[in-house]
Amino acid sequence: MTDAGQADAGPADEAGPASAGPRWLTWLLALAGTVGAGAVLAAWPGYARQAAAQDWSPFVLVAGLLLIGLTADGDGLFAFAGRQLGRVARNGTVLFAGAVVIIAVVTATLNLDTSVAFLTPVLVYTAASQRPAGSAGAPGPATVVAGSALLYGCLLLSNAGSLLLPGSNLTNLIVLGHLHLTGGQFVARMWLPWLAAVVSTAAVVAIGERRSLRTAAVRSAAVRPA
C-alpha cells in the first residue's frame, strides 16, 4: 500500500476551497466592504458607533473563526478530514446521513458559524475525493452533483440545527435575554422543534438530491490504495 503522504496526494487537493475563485474577486469584495463601511461612518458617525457597540462581538467571533479555518486549511486538516469521511462511506446515502449527524452535532454543541466555516470546506474535500462506481480518473460531473447535496445540507442544516442550545446561535442569546430562561429551560422547550427542523431539512435535501445519493461512492484514483 502507499504511504499516508502518497495516499493523500492528488487531484483532490486541487479541488479544495483555496481554488474556489479568482483572487482578484476576493480583494474586490473586501475593498467594496471597506469603502461601504467608511462611507457609513462618515455620513452617520453616531449611528455607526451605536451599531458597532451593539454588534461588534459577533463579527469578531466570525472573523476569528475564519482565521482559524484558514490556518487549519493551510495545514491540510480540512482536506484530511474530508477524505477520511469519504473513505468511510460506501454509498451516497450513507455519506449524506453521516454528514447530517456531524453537522447537527457540531452546530448544536459549538455554533452555527463554526459549522458553516469549518464543515463546508471539509465537505468540499469529501465530494472531491469521490467518483461514481466503475469510473476511472479524476472526479467528474457526478462529483459536482454529490457535492451540491453535501453543501446544501451543510448550509441548511447548520441553520436548522442551531435551535437546541443557547450558544448554538447568537440569536438564541438575544431571545434568552428577553425571556429570562435558563439554559436547561431553553433546551426543554426547543429540543422537539430542533429535532423536527433537522429531520425535515435533511429529508428535503435528500429528496431533492435523491439521484446523486443513489450513486455509489468509492475511492477516487487519488486515494485508492496501490
C-alpha positions in Angstrom: 0.0 0.0 0.0 1.1 3.6 -0.5 2.2 5.6 2.5 0.0 8.3 4.0 1.6 11.1 2.2 1.2 9.4 -1.2 -2.3 8.3 -0.5 -3.4 11.8 0.4 -1.8 13.5 -2.6 -3.6 14.0 -5.9 -6.3 15.9 -7.6 -8.5 16.1 -4.6 -6.0 18.5 -3.1 -6.5 20.9 -6.0 -10.3 20.9 -5.7 -10.5 22.5 -2.3 -11.8 25.9 -1.2 -8.5 27.6 -1.8 -9.1 27.4 -5.6 -12.8 28.2 -5.5 -12.5 31.6 -7.3 -10.2 34.2 -8.6 -8.1 36.1 -6.0 -8.9 39.5 -7.5 -12.6 39.0 -6.8 -11.8 38.4 -3.2 -9.9 41.6 -2.9 -12.6 43.5 -4.8 -15.3 42.4 -2.4 -13.1 43.3 0.6 -12.4 46.7 -0.9 -16.2 47.2 -1.5 -17.0 46.3 2.0 -14.3 48.6 3.4 -15.4 51.6 1.3 -19.1 51.0 2.3 -18.2 50.9 6.0 -16.1 54.1 5.6 -19.0 55.8 3.8 -21.5 54.9 6.6 -19.0 56.0 9.3 -18.5 59.4 7.5 -22.2 60.0 6.8 -23.7 58.8 10.1 -21.0 58.6 12.7 -23.4 58.4 15.6 -25.4 55.5 14.2 -22.3 53.8 13.1 -20.8 53.9 16.6 -24.1 52.7 18.1 -24.3 49.8 15.7 -20.6 48.8 16.3 -21.1 48.9 20.1 -24.1 46.6 19.8 -22.8 44.1 17.1 -19.0 44.0 17.4 -18.8 40.7 19.2 -20.5 38.5 16.6 -18.3 40.0 13.9 -15.1 39.4 16.0 -16.3 35.8 16.5 -16.8 35.1 12.8 -13.6 36.8 11.9 -11.7 34.7 14.4 -13.4 31.5 13.1 -12.4 32.4 9.6 -8.8 32.9 10.6 -8.7 29.6 12.4 -10.3 27.9 9.4 -7.7 29.5 7.1 -4.9 28.2 9.2 -6.5 24.7 9.5 -7.0 24.5 5.7 -3.4 25.6 5.1 -2.2 22.8 7.4 -4.3 20.3 5.5 -6.7 19.5 8.3 -9.9 20.0 6.3 -8.5 18.0 3.3 -7.6 15.1 5.6 -10.9 15.1 7.5 -12.9 15.3 4.2 -11.1 12.4 2.6 -11.4 10.3 5.7 -15.2 10.9 5.7 -15.3 9.9 2.1 -13.4 6.7 2.7 -15.8 5.6 5.5 -19.0 6.0 3.4 -19.8 3.1 1.0 -22.5 5.0 -0.9 -24.1 8.4 -1.3 -26.9 7.8 1.2 -24.6 6.7 4.0 -22.3 9.6 3.2 -25.2 12.1 3.4 -26.6 10.5 6.6 -23.2 10.8 8.3 -22.8 14.4 7.2 -26.3 15.2 8.6 -25.3 13.8 12.0 -21.9 15.6 12.1 -23.5 18.9 11.0 -26.3 18.7 13.6 -23.9 17.8 16.4 -21.3 20.5 15.6 -23.9 23.2 15.1 -25.7 22.4 18.4 -22.6 22.0 20.6 -20.5 24.7 19.0 -22.5 27.2 16.9 -23.9 28.0 13.5 -20.9 30.0 12.4 -18.4 27.3 13.4 -20.4 24.7 11.5 -20.5 26.7 8.3 -16.9 28.0 8.4 -15.4 24.6 9.3 -17.6 21.9 7.8 -18.2 23.5 4.4 -14.5 23.0 3.4 -14.4 19.5 4.9 -17.4 18.5 2.8 -15.9 20.1 -0.3 -12.9 17.9 0.1 -15.2 14.9 0.8 -17.0 15.5 -2.5 -13.8 16.0 -4.4 -12.5 12.6 -3.2 -15.4 10.8 -4.7 -16.2 9.5 -8.1 -19.0 7.3 -9.5 -18.6 3.5 -9.1 -17.0 1.9 -12.1 -15.4 5.2 -13.4 -11.7 6.0 -13.6 -9.6 9.1 -13.3 -10.4 12.3 -11.7 -13.9 13.1 -10.2 -16.3 14.1 -12.9 -19.7 15.8 -13.1 -21.3 13.3 -10.7 -19.0 14.6 -8.0 -20.4 18.1 -8.5 -23.9 16.8 -8.0 -22.9 14.8 -4.9 -21.1 17.9 -3.6 -24.2 20.0 -4.0 -26.1 17.6 -1.8 -23.5 17.9 0.9 -23.1 21.6 0.7 -26.8 22.4 0.5 -27.1 20.1 3.5 -24.3 21.9 5.4 -25.8 25.4 4.9 -29.4 24.5 5.5 -28.8 22.1 8.4 -26.4 24.5 10.1 -29.2 26.9 10.3 -31.9 24.3 11.3 -29.6 22.7 13.8 -28.9 25.9 15.7 -32.1 25.8 17.8 -31.1 23.4 20.5 -28.7 25.2 22.9 -28.4 28.9 23.8 -24.9 29.1 22.3 -25.8 27.3 19.1 -26.9 30.6 17.5 -26.2 34.1 18.7 -29.9 34.9 18.1 -30.8 32.4 20.8 -28.8 34.5 23.3 -30.9 37.5 22.3 -34.1 35.6 22.9 -32.8 34.4 26.3 -32.2 38.0 27.3 -35.9 38.8 26.7 -37.4 35.6 28.1 -35.1 35.2 31.1 -34.8 31.4 30.6 -32.0 29.2 31.9 -30.1 27.0 29.5 -32.0 23.9 30.8 -35.4 25.6 30.3 -34.3 26.6 26.8 -33.3 23.1 25.8 -36.6 21.7 27.3 -38.6 24.0 25.1 -36.5 23.6 22.0 -35.4 20.0 21.6 -38.5 18.9 19.8 -38.5 21.9 17.3 -34.8 21.3 16.8 -35.3 17.6 16.0 -38.2 18.4 13.7 -36.1 21.1 11.9 -33.1 18.8 11.4 -35.1 15.8 10.2 -37.4 17.8 7.8 -34.4 19.8 6.4 -32.4 16.6 5.8 -35.4 15.0 4.2 -36.0 17.9 1.8 -32.3 17.9 0.7 -32.2 14.1 0.4 -35.3 14.1 -1.8 -34.1 17.0 -3.9 -30.7 15.2 -4.4 -32.0 11.7 -4.5 -30.4 10.8 -7.8 -26.9 11.7 -6.6 -27.4 9.9 -3.3 -28.1 6.6 -5.1 -24.7 6.8 -6.8 -22.2 4.5 -5.0 -19.3 6.4 -3.5 -15.9 4.8 -4.0 -12.3 5.9 -3.5 -11.0 8.1 -6.2 -7.8 7.4 -8.0 -6.1 10.0 -5.7 -6.8 8.0 -2.6 -7.1 4.4 -3.8 -4.5 2.0 -2.2 -1.9 0.6 -4.5 
